[in-house]
Amino acid sequence: MTTTTPVPHATAHDAPGRTALSVNVNKVALVRNTRHLGIPSVTRAAELCLQAGAQGITVHPRPDERHIRATDVHALAELLQAWPGREFNIEGNPSQNLMEFIRTVRPQQATFVPDSEDQFTSDHGWSFPQDAERLAPLVAECRALGVRVSLFMDPEPGQMAAARAVGADRVELYTEPYAAAWGTPEAAAQLARYAAAAQAALDAGLGVNAGHDLNQDNLAAFVQGVPGLLEVSIGHALIADALELGYAATVQAYQRCIDEGMARR
């Protein structure tokens, strides 16, 4: 794939300390895979999101290729070369197909997720000490390749030091419980759980990412309430919104949510 995308200039959305937005394009691939026409284009969707100011692109290539395919991973890696300062984040289970991509593509970030091969979607984080022995050498390999490692984790403060102990650079807090509680009396308590987990991660020397079911309704409050939030990875809701608004307007809307949350801190 050849791209003519110009090298982007820095914007206010790239300010140090601001929560970054990484767009997960899995659902674009899911729609494309229902036919054999190659549309919608995953790389075009990513390019439009980057042009609109997204700081990164996320994919989760599963072994059955039910959405993102191996060819998508390599095409996106080539696309991102024209976008210095933007990041490519590849998610997956390192015991399945993730490490093959890490070794060949060397993205800026690898997010280790404990999914089974037939799992519908990510629904839990790693557990320690149970997962420590198998994760430590894989984390070390990624870091030796110059790839930052983030571990997908439940919002359990007591687990954060253990995540750091296996060599992780960051954790990605699994946010479905927060999203499910949004608009209910439990919302404040859930947000407090994530704030406490994030603070524990910071205290352990970890960076903090988050993702899963974040949307335009709940994102600003999450950014406001969770300390040290470096990145949110958003796919399903953002792509659904883009069906109505278009990629550019949707990315800009999510950036406004981030700005609103940052302004309230």
FENFENCOR-V473221 format. One record per pair of residues at least 12 apart in sequence whose C-alpha atoms are under 6 Angstrom apart, sorted by the first residue. I is the first residue (numbers start at 1). J is the second residue. D is the distance in whole Angstrom. If there is no record, write none. Layout:
BEGIN
I/J/D  I/J/D
END
This chain:
BEGIN
7/83/6  19/229/6  19/230/5  19/231/5  20/55/6  20/231/4  21/54/6  21/55/5  21/231/6  21/232/5  22/55/6  22/56/4  22/57/5  22/233/5  23/57/5  23/58/6  23/233/6  23/234/5  23/235/6  24/57/6  24/58/4  24/59/6  24/234/6  24/235/4  26/59/6  26/67/6  26/68/6  28/42/6  29/42/6  29/67/5  29/68/6  30/67/4  49/247/6  52/248/5  55/86/5  56/86/5  56/87/4  56/88/6  57/88/5  58/89/5  58/90/6  59/90/5  60/90/6  60/91/5  60/92/6  87/108/6  88/107/5  88/108/6  89/109/5  89/110/6  90/110/5  91/110/6  91/111/5  91/112/6  92/112/5  92/113/5  93/112/6  93/113/5  93/114/5  93/115/6  108/147/5  109/147/5  109/148/5  109/149/6  110/149/5  111/149/6  111/150/5  111/151/6  112/151/5  113/152/5  125/152/5  125/153/4  125/154/5  126/153/6  136/166/5  149/168/5  149/169/5  150/168/6  150/169/6  150/170/4  150/171/5  151/171/5  151/172/6  152/171/6  152/172/5  153/172/6  153/173/5  153/174/6  154/173/6  154/174/5  155/173/6  155/194/5  155/197/5  156/197/6  157/197/4  157/200/5  160/201/5  161/204/5  169/206/6  170/206/5  170/207/4  170/208/6  171/208/5  171/209/6  172/209/4  172/210/5  173/210/4  174/211/6  175/211/6  175/212/5  176/212/5  176/213/6  178/190/5  179/213/6  195/226/5  208/229/5  208/230/6  209/229/6  209/230/6  209/231/5  209/232/6  210/232/5  211/232/6  211/233/5  215/237/6  220/257/5  220/258/6  220/260/6  220/261/4  221/261/6  223/261/5  224/261/4  224/262/6  224/264/6  224/265/5
END
